[in-house]
């Protein structure tokens, strides 16, 4: 293989479908494990191996996990890095679980960057079905719905995650001012 084209060829061959589902946001997603499973059969025959590394860094007063995904064949090396911020607390998780979750998230985005995986592709964009017009009624969130939305927004680590959540949100919620305000607040927090 021509070393200059190796990464482009690998990126073109890697297919990592979104085979997991978020029931609240009603969207499909992929995990770091899904990506690794898709990558190994492609890079190993080409003489490449994958290395993932994590490093805890402090930026300002916050802890971030810096993940680096690297492929190398001994002569050529390609890497991508991602940062994910640990939340100060996450309901139902101890500090080790918070770090683990944040590390997984950061590794996933480092892998996405290295293998040029598109996290913004909407499966509906390729559909030939005609979608019905949706009339948005003015409704209010129940307490449980509000808490579930807040938890989903708290899980969003960047603006792209919020866009994905919005895109997959049940249309009846998109017209609710309370929902718009909660999303706007989280966008500001992540800016």
C-alpha positions as MATLAB code, in Angstrom:
seq = 'XXXXXXXXXXXXXXXXXXXXXXXXXXXXXXXXXXXXXXXXXXXXXXXXXXXXXXXXXXXXXXXXXXXXXXXXXXXXXXXXXXXXXXXXXXXXXXXXXXXXXXXXXXXXXXXXXXXXXXXXXXXXXXXXXXXXXXXXXXXXXXXXXXXXXXXXXXXXXXXXXXXXXXXXXXXXXXXXXXXXXXXXXXXXXXX';
ca = [
       0.000    0.000    0.000;
       1.097    3.536   -0.644;
       1.704    5.011    2.821;
       0.189    8.340    1.805;
      -3.122    6.657    0.977;
      -3.309    4.158    3.868;
      -5.460    6.271    6.157;
      -7.817    7.340    3.371;
      -8.309    3.709    2.310;
      -8.909    2.578    5.895;
     -11.370    5.422    6.510;
     -13.277    4.497    3.349;
     -13.537    0.852    4.414;
     -14.582    1.320    8.052;
     -18.317    0.932    8.557;
     -19.486    1.283   12.164;
     -23.272    1.402   12.191;
     -25.174    2.960   15.052;
     -26.626   -0.207   16.559;
     -27.464    1.050   20.038;
     -30.608    3.025   20.904;
     -31.352    5.841   23.389;
     -34.992    5.311   24.332;
     -35.582    8.827   25.712;
     -34.023   10.750   22.864;
     -35.181    8.116   20.397;
     -31.884    8.071   18.499;
     -29.408    5.431   17.468;
     -25.756    5.690   18.415;
     -22.530    3.687   18.374;
     -20.119    2.965   21.212;
     -16.311    2.896   21.222;
     -16.561   -0.892   21.403;
     -18.690   -0.929   18.203;
     -16.053    1.118   16.400;
     -13.172   -1.077   17.603;
     -15.055   -4.189   16.500;
     -15.504   -2.690   13.020;
     -11.913   -1.411   12.750;
      -9.796   -4.439   13.700;
     -10.693   -6.638   10.706;
      -9.781   -3.777    8.383;
      -6.530   -2.492    9.890;
      -4.946   -5.749   11.085;
      -4.621   -7.346    7.599;
      -3.003   -4.112    6.423;
      -0.342   -4.438    9.134;
      -1.761   -1.767   11.439;
      -2.598   -2.058   15.104;
      -4.799    0.174   17.251;
      -3.684    1.811   20.481;
      -6.044    3.731   22.773;
      -4.696    5.819   25.622;
      -6.320    8.023   28.237;
      -4.862   10.827   30.280;
      -6.498   12.868   33.029;
      -5.833   16.581   32.521;
      -6.947   19.642   34.427;
      -8.087   22.623   32.405;
      -9.021   25.552   34.597;
     -10.663   23.946   37.602;
     -12.239   21.033   35.722;
     -11.010   17.517   35.042;
     -11.002   16.279   31.467;
     -10.125   12.909   30.059;
      -7.910   13.228   27.016;
      -8.218   10.141   24.825;
      -5.920    9.411   21.914;
      -6.651    6.821   19.244;
      -3.621    5.778   17.209;
      -3.027    3.302   14.418;
       0.489    2.348   13.402;
       2.222   -0.179   11.184;
       5.674    0.565   12.597;
       6.454    3.045    9.856;
       3.313    5.146    9.499;
       1.360    6.419   12.499;
      -1.955    8.268   12.525;
      -3.633    9.695   15.641;
      -6.662   11.662   16.753;
      -7.344   13.142   20.187;
     -10.549   14.015   21.992;
     -11.334   15.641   25.335;
     -14.374   14.981   27.509;
     -15.131   16.821   30.722;
     -16.136   14.914   33.813;
     -19.405   16.192   35.262;
     -19.075   17.321   38.845;
     -21.579   14.663   39.799;
     -23.851   12.245   38.025;
     -26.903   10.888   39.768;
     -26.497    7.201   40.596;
     -22.757    7.040   39.809;
     -19.683    7.008   42.010;
     -16.526    8.876   40.973;
     -14.942    5.821   39.294;
     -18.056    5.277   37.186;
     -18.082    8.951   36.208;
     -14.440    8.715   35.067;
     -15.112    5.474   33.215;
     -18.131    6.879   31.402;
     -16.257   10.050   30.493;
     -13.265    8.018   29.279;
     -15.503    5.869   27.063;
     -17.098    8.975   25.614;
     -13.739   10.591   24.899;
     -12.351    7.394   23.300;
     -15.434    7.151   21.070;
     -14.886   10.656   19.703;
     -11.143   10.096   19.218;
     -12.023    6.975   17.191;
     -14.686    8.910   15.271;
     -12.074   11.513   14.366;
      -9.387    9.023   13.372;
     -11.683    6.948   11.180;
     -13.718    9.911    9.863;
     -16.997    8.496   11.134;
     -19.947   10.790   10.611;
     -21.977   11.162   13.798;
     -24.365   13.596   12.172;
     -25.857   11.418    9.457;
     -29.575   11.149    9.940;
     -30.962    7.760    8.912;
     -34.135    9.578    7.875;
     -32.170   11.624    5.346;
     -31.844    8.614    3.058;
     -35.439    7.478    3.489;
     -37.754    7.708    0.506;
     -40.856    7.556    2.670;
     -43.113   10.575    2.781;
     -43.357   11.767    6.355;
     -46.633   13.126    7.652;
     -46.806   16.732    8.763;
     -46.695   16.937   12.518;
     -48.873   19.424   14.341;
     -47.206   20.498   17.569;
     -49.665   20.965   20.387;
     -48.911   23.218   23.332;
     -48.392   20.749   26.143;
     -46.412   20.803   29.345;
     -43.807   18.357   30.531;
     -44.699   16.161   33.449;
     -42.204   16.113   36.308;
     -40.877   12.732   35.156;
     -40.499   13.916   31.557;
     -38.676   17.054   32.710;
     -36.263   15.007   34.858;
     -35.652   12.566   31.987;
     -34.924   15.450   29.597;
     -32.562   17.090   32.092;
     -30.703   13.781   32.558;
     -30.410   13.376   28.773;
     -29.110   16.945   28.451;
     -26.625   16.355   31.278;
     -25.279   13.389   29.290;
     -24.620   15.700   26.323;
     -20.926   16.520   26.311;
     -20.928   18.917   23.365;
     -23.154   20.919   21.027;
     -23.275   18.073   18.494;
     -24.788   15.790   21.137;
     -27.483   18.389   21.799;
     -28.189   18.660   18.067;
     -28.525   14.868   17.871;
     -30.866   14.854   20.868;
     -32.989   17.630   19.325;
     -33.111   15.887   15.955;
     -34.409   12.688   17.572;
     -36.719   14.323   20.097;
     -40.407   13.475   19.772;
     -41.871   16.363   17.706;
     -44.583   17.022   20.284;
     -41.883   18.269   22.695;
     -40.175   20.622   20.227;
     -42.878   23.267   20.560;
     -42.730   23.402   24.352;
     -41.057   26.564   25.594;
     -39.760   24.773   28.705;
     -37.951   22.212   26.509;
     -36.457   24.951   24.327;
     -35.251   26.821   27.421;
     -33.638   23.726   28.980;
     -31.824   23.002   25.719;
     -30.751   26.649   25.357;
     -29.317   26.626   28.903;
     -27.326   23.433   28.224;
     -25.993   24.875   24.946;
     -24.791   27.963   26.829;
     -23.128   25.749   29.481;
     -21.214   23.864   26.772;
     -20.158   26.990   24.850;
];
